[in-house]
């Protein structure tokens, strides 16, 4: 059952979404969407390169320090069809069914879906999926080659919209240590 983008029509002043085609082009996005995706990718790369997350120290288990954020696993969608990672997996599977090489898939579809991943990480995942055919051989079954490309573009656009809605994560305040939490509990007893 193909998933159809059911987003509301563009408001006045915004560009209308172009119709989806099976051509190997990034023709499924407006110029504004491409610009927003490029901004998010740049912001996310800055976020990943800095100490923007809190991690527990191993020596002191209830002490937290600033550290580089970790990416979630490619499998962390756990089959949730609304998760962007699931949609990326589906798009990759459909492009693999059409025997697209990674360079072509990245240039025309995947770079807009994998906004929180580097090109190298997406290439590794694409290569891994290509070797493990059982993970994608039933994706897009019963669809023509053109329908699979259109479906992959739809999945990529939905993943992109989810990432744009989420934005770049923020580290937030430092978590409290065990001693601070125990002290707060002691005060609550009086």
Secondary structure as UniProt FT lines:
FT   TURN            12..13
FT   TURN            27..28
FT   HELIX           31..49
FT   STRAND          53..56
FT   TURN            61..62
FT   STRAND          64..67
FT   TURN            74..79
FT   TURN            81..82
FT   HELIX           84..97
FT   TURN            98..99
FT   HELIX           102..105
FT   HELIX           106..110
FT   HELIX           111..113
FT   TURN            115..116
FT   HELIX           119..131
FT   HELIX           133..135
FT   TURN            136..142
FT   HELIX           145..166
FT   HELIX           178..189
//
